[in-house]
Amino acid sequence: MYLLNYRLKIIYYLIYLGGKSMFKKLFLTLIFSFSALTMSFNAIAADCSGKKVDGGAFPMQFELSEYESLAGCTMSFKENPNVASINATIRGNGELGSVESRLPDEPLVISPYDSIGSYGGTFKMLSNATEAGTSDLLSTRHVNFVRFSDDLQQIVPNIAKSYEWNDDYTQLTFVLRKGHKWSDGAPFTAEDVKFWYDHLMMDSNIREKPYGYLLVGGERMTVDIIDPQTVVFNLPAPKPGLTAMFANSYCQGFAPKHHLGQFHPDINSGADALAQAAGYENGYDVLKAYYGNSCWTDTPSPLLATPDKVANLPSDVYPSLESFITIEDTTEGRKYAANPYFHMVDTAGNQLPYIDYQNERYINENEIRILKLVNGEVDYKAQSLNLESVPQLMDGSEAGEYNVQIKPGVGSAAFSLNLTHPDEAKRGLFRDLRFRQAMSVAINRNEINDVIHYGLGTPQQYIGFSPRPDFVDAKWSQHYAQYDPDLAKSLLDETGAVDRNGDGFRELPNGEPLVLNIDFATQGIGGGEVELVARYWNEVGVKTNFKEITPDEYRSSQSANELDVGAWKKGMPLALIMGEGKLFVPPYEDYFAHRNAMLWSEYIDSNGDSGVQPPGYAYEMIEDIAAFQASPIGSEENKRLGEKLVATMTGNLLFIGTVAPPFPVYHRNVLGNFTEFTTASYEYYRTYPYLPQQWYFSN
């Protein structure tokens, strides 16, 4: 504006002096000089070159028109110079058009934490196994309709351009981005949302039992298409936590109908014939190879599930909206290529992600994983890391050129007795509340905190909610959490679990040996903590053994109802419990976490035809969590129900909490735009709030 006003003044004086030839040449020279300067200024203003701006609707991100208005520029787009060769590694993709044709009409503009990045490189990552310890890497490429902002205080758009609730939280509308494309270039529309919900999530041929968070009070929603960019979730009752579910869950609310639909019998009458021509039994057989039976995106792909048949399929994996797509899948690891159609750009117009490839290797042995981190052979790691490893990591950080953040977690390590144990004598003892109370007060939580967590954790009981909301009485966090081995012994005596033969260890009430085996995986809990708990229980006369196993072995044994004791971190923030009630519904979590009532769940699902009947309080919690989720956060009814849920679960000590510790977050110094995490937790889906698509290698 200053230059423009100055130019007008010059024009005025030129006109005023127009007849005076002696000045004319001078002023003509001046005005052309200022014109050139102004044109140069306008050219700079027209080019979005990464300018930092404030005032956007959401932190760190802008819609294109919003950014251009705030920055006073018109964005031009640039692509990774390696994009053609990257695209060539994605079987099924055709030739690429221009970057403008690949981006949505209005891409999501990301404001980098530190600087505009540079393209190239391969991101190195470690996981435990095919479906174990993988959420760390999954989160770095993950997308959903929305996400949590990096301060975890807002739910902001991602795949969706916008979202809106009606007044009573029974209708959630998402507006998608016009021109958004799948990783193979096909249009992404509201049809892909409806297909995902109706034909994958609610089809018993795909999932025998729908996810609880995709139901409302046990009833399904409906998904209605308004137009190609507008889709509405209609709920049978209020559930304001549904947006939080989409913000944190690995379950993406869409799937490529154009690709998977051709193999779905409800979509294509020729699906079975098409599948059989490819060597599969039927269309569902292909869908299981591509999609598995869940939303979990590290389910073995056809490359691993049906390697002898994958060449007959149109692509190695189904198309994605994520920043990276799988191009290699073996028992040793996976490799991923950058999505040429990804919907984000930086503030200079560079299409994200910056990094070309991701390389994920599987190592189940915790000691070897730590050694590789110390050697600087990994670019980022948080999952499966515990405070026990921090001294070793810190010692090697300078030589290995990496950084370790220590960040709060969500929840605490927890132990549980198998309430539906196949041995009826053990089951009877485990269901005796006095036994669970005894096992809780036998644990020295302060010692665990000092020895394992260097005094940085918080000794506490498990209450479900983490952190504890104000409406939950603080007493529950210390319910039977005191260290009192004498009380433990007294309670054990009352249960009839006494030492009959004088060997120092107790027998079951029927006289048979009482032996507990704790099988644990370091992905879920630290070995040092398990060893201490086993020692405490031995000291009160309950013979306890422990053994480290792989996460897959742990989960398989838990699913088969074979564990004596569950051992895994457990907890969830209030916002997420509003959308996901699994902590309060048998078996009290899912396949990937901590469950201890498998046969109660079976009884409920089968309407009593099989399994073990739960006690009355289990049914009461099912009703209470549904009502809790339907009530507005902060309302008196919401607070009352939340307190009641904690009183029921913690009062019955379904799970025994120990210490809520912080956790380490590791990254190499060369990784640019890596910010401070607010929390190190699966519950907010690890890196997802921190926009990892902007990471790049700084040298």
C-alpha angles and dihedrals in degrees: 000000000000091000092047093051091047091051092052090053090054091050089051093053092045091055091045091052094035097121096050104090093191089068098035098082092046094051094043088055090049096048093049089049092051091044089055090047091049092048089051090050091050091049090053091047090050093055116075100214101173098290114178112233136178133209101063122147091245134028119262095000141073140183108246097251090045093053095045090051094049094043096041094231144107113236123229118195131235132190139212106274087223094053096109093054091043091051090051089064092059105085112219096030119119131211115309126245124209120305089250090058092049097051125075117261086257111025122195109261115217121202105215118234094231114356148340105282134226127240128249146049139089121270111224120213141169127217131171101240143323094300101010127090091355103119090086092066094033088059093056091065099028126125135176137164089281141000139199115265114245092262087054090231101107139041107225134186122267117152088007116070088212142343135206138187126212118236098272098039095246097114126050118187124197122193111203129206116270111237094019111152138199118242089269092054097256117136118267111217143155088276088072091056095050092045091053095051102037102035105030111024097035098037109100089206087066101032118015090202123027119236110266093232091059090059130066113221087339093307126110125245126228124236116212127190114220096175135330091285101036127071129171129206108208113200126203089220136007116290110164091172092071092093091052088053091055089045095056108020125101085218105101115209096229143049132188105269092183090061108029094031093068088066096044113097092212091056102035122031088202094053096111093048090049090050094047090052086057092051099260127123095238143329094282088055089060092045090053090050092050102033108016114207099299146038090262104125097205092063105132108276125220086270087070104016097051107007093161092057105034094094088065092059124086092246141003093247133008116271118271142204091210123109092251133034129204116258099162130034122176138145088263097054148293138270126209134197127211113264108247090205099048113148101225131088131178124241091271092056097256112148113239146263101059095195118082102210144006122216119199120189126188122231118162097185109093094205092056092048091052091048091053090050091050089051091053093242094133129062100208138002137165108137114092091014117125134183089255088076097046098093091054091046093048092050091057100039098098096047092040092046096228139122131228121206119195108213137173117265130209118251130349140269108277139191126201139186115234101253092192097042113166090231102080093205091056091041091054092050094045091052091055104100091211090062092052091047090051093050090050098051090044088069119092099214095176091057091048089052093049098042102036104024100033091238092296097113135076118243107224149141122258111261102164096240116084119218098025110253118227092249091064114085111243090229091078092063088064099035106142087339096122118108105247114147092174091058088046092055092047092051091047090053090053091055091057093247096131137149103261101170099041097241092126095255129096129241129217115266088260090057098254119128116279108219125161121201117199110200109186141174122215089227088072105029140003119261093226092060092049090051092053094048090050089052093050092051092048089052091060091048103264105126106227130182127186135200134177115235134169121276090247091053091048093050094045092051092046092049090049090053091241102126123102093197131020117217121183140113112275137185144093136207121250094249092057095044087058087066103029122045101179094115089068101038123076127291081029100228140009139276094281097053146033120321131162108168106060096149093048087058091047091051092052094045093048094045089241098312092117141001128045124306112247122227120261095261090062091060090045092057091050090057093042096051091051091051091044092055091049093054123084114259109258096022118128090245091052092051093046093051093045092053090047092052091054093045091052098045099038094036088058092042093224085165129024113220124202119177133348104218134179118248136222123250114199128198136157116251091236090068106101126211091023105149136196110279119230091211138001100225146126089218092077089038097259111257097007096099091051100062099239091183086083094059115115140166110262095204 
